């Protein structure tokens, strides 16, 4: 009987290890989907690199500004823009984060800009 109990306990331990491994090393953090290559994206994350939903982002050329809000992955996407020079501002942050007043530069070619917010 004791062999059956030990065998069952071992089997349960192996199953639990396999389930944890299946979760991957990024458990607890958001996985950022790959940029499709024809858009600018602003990725807003907290200090543990988890995406922050609900930050309002301003994306500006020399002529005009556009706004977007970050989604559940912390991503604000700006489509339909030619590659070029753009500045980025964080207009508002969700409750629990410090206001970010920095000005960020987008890359000259399509790509991502990552902004890390500090907890309030």
ZIURBEL-V39484 format. One record per residue. N is the residue number from 1. SS is DSSP state (a for helix, b for strand, c for the rest). OMEGA is omega as a letter, one per 20 degrees, with the letter a starting at -180 (NA if undefined). Layout:
# ZIURBEL-V39484
n & ss & omega
N & SS & OMEGA
N & SS & OMEGA
This chain:
# ZIURBEL-V39484
n & ss & omega
1 & c & a
2 & a & r
3 & a & r
4 & a & r
5 & a & r
6 & a & r
7 & a & r
8 & a & r
9 & a & r
10 & a & r
11 & a & r
12 & a & r
13 & a & r
14 & a & r
15 & a & a
16 & a & r
17 & a & r
18 & a & r
19 & a & r
20 & a & r
21 & a & r
22 & a & r
23 & a & r
24 & c & a
25 & c & a
26 & c & r
27 & c & r
28 & c & r
29 & c & a
30 & c & r
31 & c & a
32 & c & r
33 & c & a
34 & c & r
35 & c & a
36 & c & r
37 & c & a
38 & c & a
39 & c & r
40 & b & r
41 & b & r
42 & b & a
43 & b & a
44 & b & a
45 & b & r
46 & c & a
47 & c & r
48 & c & r
49 & c & r
50 & c & a
51 & b & a
52 & c & r
53 & c & r
54 & c & r
55 & c & r
56 & b & a
57 & b & r
58 & b & a
59 & b & a
60 & b & r
61 & c & r
62 & c & a
63 & c & a
64 & c & r
65 & b & r
66 & b & a
67 & b & r
68 & b & r
69 & b & a
70 & c & a
71 & c & a
72 & c & r
73 & c & a
74 & c & a
75 & b & r
76 & b & a
77 & b & r
78 & b & a
79 & c & r
80 & c & r
81 & c & r
82 & c & r
83 & c & a
84 & c & a
85 & c & r
86 & c & r
87 & b & a
88 & b & r
89 & b & r
90 & b & a
91 & b & r
92 & b & r
93 & c & r
94 & c & r
95 & c & r
96 & c & r
97 & b & r
98 & c & r
99 & c & r
100 & c & a
101 & c & a
102 & c & r
103 & b & a
104 & b & r
105 & b & r
106 & c & r
107 & c & a
108 & c & r
109 & c & a
110 & c & a
111 & c & a
112 & b & r
113 & b & r
114 & b & r
115 & b & r
116 & b & r
117 & c & r
118 & c & r
119 & b & r
120 & c & NA
